[in-house]
Amino acid sequence: MTVNPAGAVATVAPSPSNGPPPRRRTGPPDVHTPPRGLALRLASDPAAVGRARRTAAGALRRWGVPDTAADDIVLMVDELVTNAIEHADGPVWLRLRLRRGCCVICQVGDGCHEAPRLRPSDPDAESGRGLLLVAALADTFGTRVTATGKVIWFRRRVRDGRIPAPRTAPATDY
């Protein structure tokens, strides 16, 4: 900031000496999307499941997650958020993070202190398969009880994390 002789204040354009420009937050106040992460507060309303699904799909697309892995992750997000809204009390939230560019970690939190259990489902039942789907599609998953409720999480590898060997041109004889 500079002050001219008349006393008017002017802002100085950002430069390396005074740091980067301030980041402006865009979007609704309950959605926070850092470059490789997403945090979303959800209403305890069935319509919030669709919002969670759309927001997660958009973040995964922006991060370049392959479609087949993204579809599985969105399905797991749908199942966990649905369970939180149907069976828990209090606030529900979703966090997604792309870790090291090769795996996605999802956390869904709610106000219930009771951890869910995997249980066999009757083939004719209309519900009861959500955690079985998560167990089948995730690399690993679990539950953590907290002071305010619980967090159900899963991790899913989305691409091989190994750095490919550099390509070299074949030798040519002249």
SULDAVEN-V877418 format. One record per backbone hydrogen bond with DSSP energy under -1.0 kcal/mol. NH is the residue of the N-H (numbers start at 1). CO is the residue of the C=O. If there is no record, write none. Layout:
NH,CO
NH,CO
This chain:
2,10
4,8
7,4
10,2
18,15
31,28
32,39
37,34
38,96
39,32
40,94
41,30
42,92
45,43
48,45
49,46
51,47
52,48
53,49
54,50
55,51
56,52
57,53
58,54
59,55
60,56
61,57
62,58
63,59
64,61
65,60
70,66
71,67
72,68
73,69
74,70
75,71
76,72
77,73
78,74
79,75
80,76
81,77
82,78
83,79
84,80
85,81
86,82
87,83
88,84
92,42
93,109
94,40
95,107
96,38
97,105
98,36
99,103
102,99
103,99
104,156
105,97
106,154
107,95
108,152
109,93
110,150
111,89
125,122
133,129
134,130
135,131
136,132
137,133
138,134
139,155
140,155
142,153
144,151
146,149
150,110
151,144
152,108
153,142
154,106
155,140
156,104
158,102
159,102
